[in-house]
Amino acid sequence: MSGQGNGASVPGTSAQAPQPPVVMLPDGRLQQPAKLGAVVSDALRRWYLETEKEALRGDVKAQALLGQMLIEGYGCEADPAKGREWAEKARRRGYRMDGRDGGRTMATATKHGSEFILQTTNQSLATRLWRYALGDTLFYPPGIGQAEQVGPYTGSTGPCLVRFRDSQLTTAQLNSWILSGCSSSAAIVRVYWLGGSPGTATSREDLLTQLAAAGAPPGPVRLQVFPRRHEAALVDALPAGWQLQPVGPEWVLNVLQLSGVEGEAGAAGQPAAAPPERQRQAAAAADPQQPAEQQQQQQPAFLWSLQRADDLYNYSPDRTKRIPDQLCKAAAKLEEALLAAGLAATQGVAIDLGAAPGGWTHVLARHAQHVIAVDPAAMDPRALASGRVTHLACKAEDAVERIQELAGDSGVGLLVADVNRHPVTLPDMLRPLLPLLHPGAPIIFTLKFYGFGFTREAQWRGELAAALGEDFERVQLVWLLANTRHELTCMAVKRAAPAAGGAAAAAAEEPETAAAAAQ
Ligand SMILES: C[S@@+](CC[C@H](N)C(=O)[O-])C[C@H]1O[C@@H](n2cnc3c(N)ncnc32)[C@H](O)[C@@H]1O
């Protein structure tokens, strides 16, 4: 039988007839011990094929492992010459075997995730992407990895980069996530894939030496350099044989200079000066969990990685920043907030306070059976066109009774508000409507900050949680990509109803346990 990868012939591969399950008898013996070897061979074979796939995609760690597997015939028919080629390829790209176990790393090798770096159109968007990773939302797909802002940065200046380590996403999964979000596709201009273990170079000369040693890939290459101002110089200095082709390449060479970058507008190659005291304070305020003093970590001067160009992310500068048939820019906020809340559909009625001209209402009409839009101002007729929207042309404070009547038995499944209110006064407007919400129903509202208000974020979060009361949980302030610089979005969820009978019933059944729990 022929294997798929290198034509190797291996007994017990997945292409053979399915193996019966491995059954252990009561005395500990295997029912069919002869078949266990085949099961193990199958697992090894699949590991080999997966490693080969990653190696062909350009993952240097997988290339080193593939070399070892071929040399030893691990999961494949031994082919030492081919194995040495792969091992040498990985070594030339800067990969070092760790030397334990005589340099054989297979026994200790585990499948680590990949790294990638997202570049945004401005530093504040990079901060927001990083903050999302710290919060408790469903904004990112599972397995995105651990996020870290690349510094030095302040609230508004910096390299505009967020680095994700140990990601389990494939390039295709990451691209489809970016492109599916209106805000993310407008904010993210480049994706630098670094694979499992990017090359590190201490200087430009070291980088060029490593690239020369690695050799040109077998196909045209697109160069993605950060900061971009170094791109032209690197094009001129690349070793012979590298065939550059920005459009339709087969490979992408990512090169990033991460230490001492001041952002695209900074001086070429000069280390960034320590930010002045005011900038330092602004950075600490924007990122309270990562003081500015700790941002300048020791990094190698250059990170580089050669990757296959399949699924290369392409930012289109003329891509519409609006969602299809969007009524106004504000709609992007609700689209993003619903994504972060993981809300695809609303049970019952949705209430939109401060609804005019109707961008949010228009979005909600796709998520709920009935939307009650409250605003004294006129609504855009397109927002009412679905026939599932009732416009109450009055202030929210005067609409409570009418909303109660309209919601009726179906209750309220979602409450959103986008009025120009400060966090101190907004809860007063929401409070009379909160009892109408179903248990588990989310509330989403925009907070407007002026002056230094934004820097007291932790204080506002506490005050909002107190104002919403015990009935609400998971109160968080999210800085949506679609928010302005003076807005945050508050999201919270109404607690699920206590189990039937509640604490009293529990106390009657198990008095000691309930009393202990209450203490
Ligand atoms: C930023 S706009 C809302 C934009 C809207 N979310 C959209 O997507 O089209 C703020 C709206 O809040 C309304 N507003 C202000 N105070 C209000 C109140 N007390 N009750 C209801 N609406 C109010 C204003 O009339 C204004 O139309």
The ligand as a Gaussian input file, in Angstrom:
#p B3LYP/6-31G(d) Opt

LIG

0 1
 C      -26.379000      58.534000      19.104000
 S      -28.047000      58.700000      18.722000
 C      -28.548000      57.036000      18.559000
 C      -28.165000      56.417000      17.266000
 C      -28.868000      55.109000      17.064000
 N      -28.415000      54.096000      17.998000
 C      -28.693000      54.573000      15.656000
 O      -28.073000      53.537000      15.492000
 O      -29.202000      55.181000      14.720000
 C      -28.721000      59.145000      20.266000
 C      -30.233000      59.253000      20.265000
 O      -30.664000      59.268000      21.621000
 C      -31.880000      59.986000      21.648000
 N      -32.193000      60.327000      23.054000
 C      -31.574000      61.201000      23.866000
 N      -32.169000      61.192000      25.083000
 C      -33.168000      60.280000      25.036000
 C      -34.135000      59.810000      25.978000
 N      -34.194000      60.288000      27.208000
 N      -34.990000      58.855000      25.582000
 C      -34.946000      58.355000      24.326000
 N      -34.058000      58.771000      23.396000
 C      -33.183000      59.728000      23.745000
 C      -31.606000      61.168000      20.734000
 O      -32.813000      61.715000      20.242000
 C      -30.775000      60.527000      19.637000
 O      -31.571000      60.196000      18.524000

